Amino acid sequence: MRFNPPPNWPQPPAGWTPPPGWEPDPAWGPVPPGWQLWVADNRPRDAPPYGAPPGKSTGSKTGLIVGAVSVVLLLLVGAAVGAALLLRKGNESAPATPTTSATSTAPTSSGPATGPVSCSASNDGTKSTPNPLGAGATLGDYCAGVTQVVKDATSTVLSADPDNKPPKNGRFVLVTIATTYHGQTEGKAYLDLSVTLYGGDGKKYDDTACDARSPNDLIGTERLRPGQSLTGAVCLDVPPAALQGGVLSLENFATDDEVFWKLD
């Protein structure tokens, strides 16, 4: 996977990955609805970025010059943000109250009630022996788990945002994740964690393939301080046949930890 900043952010050099503790400058603006910050790294180098309007070229000599200037600005802003974070942490006396988001349910959903999960060393679910829904597993600085799966969430997702388009592969699936951050700085679950369906058809479908904005979307959730928890949903665009015999995985990009869960 590679980092895929939106067009309204400065473009980093090829191969650059956000280091631990990095966060974007608020002046750059928010992530556009449905934009995927992590994309598969096997796309052609001359392909437009995910979310770019079709038929428009994204590369030019001017773009290279702007990119070079943006890299310098990115480094300067990163240094300033790092200094501000250190100053703010020194002035804080107590952590914020942990928050947990509410999650909607649907008749086609499966899984226990959503909420923080408990991690256990025995919950190291593999592809052949995946964890049950609701089990928590350690993924780097996170204790995380898949708590609910809505296998046919197409109508729910389409009604969540008028700009959402119908699924390309046949069906939207909503996967709810509950996670608690146990690191030393701040956790950005929407950047660090990824969901993938290993389909019964032998193919993989990750969350970068869904261009729709989901209800209670994990993208845009708050940053987590040590001990804080949240619950958010991730959208997958899959063929219905892929769900038969499929399993889900959660992966931490920073540590390459990957753990598997059942679909129901």
C-alpha positions in Angstrom: 0.0 0.0 0.0 1.1 3.6 -0.6 0.1 7.0 0.8 -2.4 8.8 -1.5 -2.9 12.4 -0.4 -5.9 14.3 -1.7 -5.4 16.9 -4.5 -5.9 19.8 -2.0 -2.8 18.7 0.0 0.9 19.3 -1.0 2.1 16.2 -2.9 5.0 14.4 -1.2 7.9 12.7 -3.1 7.3 9.2 -4.5 7.5 6.5 -1.9 7.1 8.9 1.0 5.1 7.4 4.0 3.8 9.4 7.0 6.1 8.8 10.0 4.7 7.9 13.4 3.1 11.0 15.0 2.7 12.9 11.7 -0.5 14.7 11.1 -1.6 17.0 8.2 -1.6 20.8 8.5 -5.2 21.9 9.2 -4.6 24.7 6.7 -4.6 22.0 3.9 -8.3 21.4 4.4 -10.2 18.2 5.1 -10.0 14.9 3.3 -12.7 14.9 0.5 -15.6 12.5 1.1 -14.8 9.0 -0.1 -11.1 9.8 -0.6 -8.8 6.8 0.1 -5.6 7.9 1.9 -4.0 4.4 1.3 -4.1 2.7 -2.1 -2.7 -0.4 -3.6 0.9 0.1 -4.8 0.5 -2.0 -8.0 -1.2 0.7 -10.0 0.6 2.1 -13.1 2.8 5.1 -12.4 1.0 7.1 -15.1 -2.5 6.3 -13.7 -4.4 9.2 -12.2 -4.7 9.2 -8.4 -7.8 7.6 -6.7 -10.6 10.1 -6.7 -9.2 12.2 -9.6 -11.9 13.0 -12.3 -11.6 10.5 -15.3 -9.9 11.7 -18.5 -7.8 14.5 -16.8 -4.0 14.2 -16.8 -2.3 14.7 -13.5 1.3 14.9 -14.7 3.1 18.0 -16.2 6.3 19.9 -15.9 4.5 22.5 -13.9 3.3 19.7 -11.6 6.9 18.6 -11.0 7.9 22.1 -10.0 4.9 22.5 -7.7 5.6 19.1 -6.2 9.2 20.1 -5.4 8.0 23.3 -3.7 5.3 21.3 -1.9 7.9 18.9 -0.5 9.9 21.8 1.0 6.7 23.2 2.5 5.7 19.8 3.8 9.0 19.4 5.7 8.7 22.9 7.2 5.1 22.4 8.2 5.9 19.0 9.7 8.7 20.5 11.9 6.3 23.2 13.0 3.5 20.7 13.8 5.9 18.5 15.7 7.0 21.5 17.9 3.4 22.5 18.5 2.5 18.9 19.6 5.4 18.8 22.0 4.4 22.1 23.5 0.7 21.1 23.7 1.5 17.8 25.4 3.7 19.6 28.0 0.7 21.8 28.9 -1.9 19.1 29.2 -2.6 17.7 32.6 -5.1 14.9 31.9 -6.2 12.9 28.9 -9.5 13.6 27.2 -12.5 11.4 28.1 -12.6 8.4 25.8 -15.3 8.5 23.2 -17.1 5.7 21.4 -19.2 6.4 18.2 -22.6 5.0 17.7 -23.1 2.5 14.9 -26.3 1.9 12.9 -27.5 -1.7 12.4 -29.5 -3.4 9.6 -31.5 -6.6 9.3 -28.6 -8.1 7.2 -26.0 -7.4 9.8 -24.2 -10.0 11.9 -22.1 -9.7 15.0 -22.4 -8.6 18.6 -23.2 -5.1 19.8 -20.5 -2.6 19.0 -18.1 -1.2 21.6 -14.5 -1.4 22.8 -13.0 -4.9 22.4 -10.6 -6.7 24.7 -7.4 -8.1 23.3 -6.0 -11.5 24.1 -2.8 -13.2 23.0 -5.0 -16.1 21.9 -6.9 -14.0 19.4 -4.3 -14.2 16.7 -6.8 -15.3 14.1 -5.3 -16.6 10.9 -6.9 -17.0 7.4 -7.7 -20.7 8.1 -8.8 -20.1 11.8 -10.2 -16.6 11.9 -11.4 -14.9 15.1 -15.1 -14.6 15.8 -16.7 -11.2 15.5 -16.2 -9.1 18.6 -12.8 -10.6 19.5 -10.0 -8.1 19.9 -6.4 -8.5 18.6 -3.2 -6.5 19.0 -2.2 -4.7 15.9 0.9 -2.6 16.7 -0.3 0.2 19.1 -3.9 -0.7 18.7 -6.3 -3.2 20.3 -8.8 -3.7 17.5 -11.5 -6.0 16.2 -14.2 -6.5 13.7 -17.5 -6.2 15.7 -20.2 -6.2 13.0 -20.6 -7.0 9.3 -23.5 -5.8 7.2 -23.3 -8.1 4.1 -25.7 -6.1 2.0 -25.4 -2.4 2.9 -25.9 -1.1 -0.6 -29.1 0.9 0.2 -27.7 2.1 3.5 -24.5 3.4 1.8 -26.3 5.0 -1.1 -28.6 6.9 1.2 -25.7 8.1 3.4 -24.5 10.7 0.8 -26.2 12.0 -2.4 -22.9 11.9 -4.2 -22.4 8.2 -3.6 -22.5 6.0 -6.7 -23.7 2.4 -7.0 -21.2 -0.3 -6.3 -19.0 -1.3 -9.3 -18.6 -4.9 -8.2 -22.2 -5.6 -7.2 -22.7 -4.9 -3.5 -21.5 -2.6 -0.7 -20.5 -4.3 2.6 -20.1 -2.4 5.8 -17.5 -3.6 8.3 -17.6 -2.0 11.8 -14.3 -1.7 13.6 -13.8 -1.0 17.3 -10.3 0.0 18.4 -8.4 1.4 21.4 -5.1 3.2 21.0 -2.2 2.2 23.4 0.6 4.2 21.8 2.6 7.1 23.3 1.6 9.9 20.9 -1.7 10.0 18.9 -3.4 7.3 16.9 -5.0 7.9 13.6 -7.0 4.7 13.0 -8.3 5.9 9.6 -4.6 6.1 8.4 -3.1 3.2 10.2 -5.7 0.4 9.8 -7.0 -1.2 6.7 -9.8 -3.8 6.0 -9.6 -6.5 3.3 -12.0 -9.2 2.3 -10.3 -12.4 1.2 -13.2 -13.6 -1.0 -14.3 -17.1 -1.5 -13.7 -16.5 -5.2 -9.9 -16.4 -4.5 -9.7 -12.6 -4.9 -8.9 -9.8 -2.4 -11.1 -6.7 -2.0 -9.7 -3.9 0.2 -11.3 -0.7 1.4 -9.5 1.4 -1.3 -12.0 0.0 -3.9 -15.0 1.7 -2.3 -15.4 5.3 -3.4 -18.5 5.9 -1.4 -18.9 7.7 1.9 -20.2 5.4 4.7 -22.4 6.0 7.6 -20.2 6.5 10.7 -17.2 6.4 8.3 -13.9 5.6 9.9 -12.3 8.3 7.6 -12.6 11.6 9.4 -12.8 10.1 12.9 -11.0 11.9 15.7 -7.4 11.3 16.6 -6.9 9.0 19.6 -4.8 9.8 22.6 -3.5 6.9 24.7 -6.3 4.9 26.2 -9.0 6.3 23.9 -11.4 4.2 21.9 -13.6 4.6 18.9 -15.9 2.7 16.6 -16.2 3.4 12.9 -17.4 1.7 9.7 -15.5 0.8 6.6 -17.1 0.2 3.2 -16.1 -2.6 0.8 -17.3 -3.0 -2.8 -17.5 -6.8 -3.6 -19.4 -9.3 -5.7 -22.0 -11.2 -3.7 -20.4 -14.5 -4.6 -17.1 -13.4 -2.9 -18.8 -13.4 0.5 -19.4 -17.2 0.4 -16.4 -18.7 2.2 -14.7 -15.3 2.6 -12.8 -14.0 5.6 -11.9 -10.4 6.7 -8.6 -9.1 7.8 -7.4 -6.0 9.7 -3.9 -4.8 8.9 -1.7 -2.2 10.6 0.4 -0.5 7.8 3.1 0.6 10.2 3.8 -2.8 11.7 2.5 -5.1 8.9 0.5 -7.0 11.6 -2.5 -8.7 10.0 -5.3 -10.7 11.8 -8.3 -12.4 10.4 -12.0 -12.5 11.4 -15.1 -14.5 10.3 -17.8 -12.7 8.4 -20.5 -13.9 10.8 
